């Protein structure tokens, strides 16, 4: 494969090269790459801003993450935060710190993924920064979106008796990561990383090419439903429930049997000798939407494909509880990934 | 000095700790830190967005850059990009990748600098991301600002016969860096880096604690002057002139004797056996404003303290020229820092 050294283009040459085919799609993107700042037009709408920093060795491992997937995922996880405000992502800036290990072709591949995500979600790349790095790849993406004041949903509006809903299923991305890590260990030292993942495609897709729930935001709007609170599930269901309950000053009760789990997730958890509920509660990187709605909207929300009612909001003093399949009650803890791995 | 490990707070604890005293100042900052995205209100104004990625070992050296100064500078260089659009910075997001070498107190010190800059320039911290890093400190800042459509200045509007103006003086930050690098070499291996910099304070200040030219943007507005093009001088005068000329489809002629240079810069260049004009043309990190105005506004702009007319725009076919003190003519090249050092 061709390898062009980044130094042969220089910083400005590289930026020109990677951004030359951009065509701005959104009316709010007035001026993109190529000046001191981008110019956006958000008349009569609120502007939403979110940012994510992704570091090699911490957030991704290039042994098993293809650069195109990484570009796609880096963009999508930011879109997910805008959807979690019940808004629409419209622009991103993409900043990269790049060590000499990477070629111009590598960055083209990364950007292919970014542009593909932008195409799918109707987002414009409007700027960024490119820099040399001493070690590894650094990715910083800021996403800007829009929302109407009356439609924006915060984390703090959940009320006693509200229903707790979650889209899709949970824990699959985490099991996909476990699988990749296991195969990496097996293949350690071999240069050609091509294990057989047949029958586990869904887990890998959830880890390597997650999608943001644009469709759910659209369905909610079609049904005229504005959730009382919403957050995206990036750090695990427990952690996100904790954020909503803390900021809303409420408690919650969710039911183990109602937590949506895919068949492949369950099988893989079994193989790894992990409790699948723990995986679903704490796995993270699901990028599903967790939201609360008033009780009377139950029927409307139940009609939305892929949305599951998993419990309800309670008074603060009841705390955060999980009712287990056998009728027991345990306190929800936000463990995060590390403690699952260690436990 | 007290050292609190970051792990003792956790990611959310750390963010809470570092952002707990934020009070949003700007009406456009509707909701800051603490949700999936910040919410801004830019009714009837255009939104300006710029971003910078700063990596340890590439953009800064913590041997001689105090963390508080680094925080200040990281914010200010982003404000400078917004002023270069003739806009007003209003919000920033601050993302940090942090290795175990850094303590909570270190980050407090960094944030003190960020908050001080925000205080001075009327900007709100509205979000960010905090992550572990395997090596060194990674800083990614996105700045959002506002501008009125009729007031926003791009790089592409310069026209034949326009005057070329620059604020302040050039080359000082570069000489400050040379000085710090030299002393670092001298002190190599010693833990206590306290060289004597008396008489060179201005150079150090320009390198370690630069300011953005808020005042120039204000004066231009007071005088009713909207430049035809503008850019901030971060990569050196030559490089910035090249951007303006390329995007505007024009040439330029500047005069060596008119390039503003501080006395300390000249003395230090002499000591380093460097050509001071080359330093001023290619040094970078000046964060001054370079802009063009129609000829008839000459008197108005001359009245602004600290603005120097250094030449004029020409037709594209004349190229980019520097008229030397002895009446000679040389072609302007954007060398950037590295070539000065090597040359």
Interface residues (C-beta under 8 A of the other chain):
Chain A: X30 X31 X34 X35 X36 X37 X38 X39 X40 X41 X42 X43 X44 X46 X47 X48 X49 X50 X51 X52 X53 X54 X55 X56 X57 X58 X59 X81 X82 X84 X85 X87 X91 X93 X95 X96 X97 X126 X127 X128 X129 X130 X131 X132 X133 X134 X135 X136 X138 X140 X142 X143 X144 X145 X147 X152 X154 X155 X230 X231 X232 X247
Chain B: X30 X31 X34 X35 X36 X37 X38 X39 X40 X41 X42 X43 X44 X46 X47 X48 X49 X50 X51 X52 X53 X54 X55 X56 X57 X58 X59 X81 X82 X84 X85 X87 X91 X93 X95 X96 X97 X126 X127 X128 X129 X130 X131 X132 X133 X134 X135 X136 X138 X140 X142 X143 X144 X145 X147 X152 X154 X155 X230 X231 X232 X247
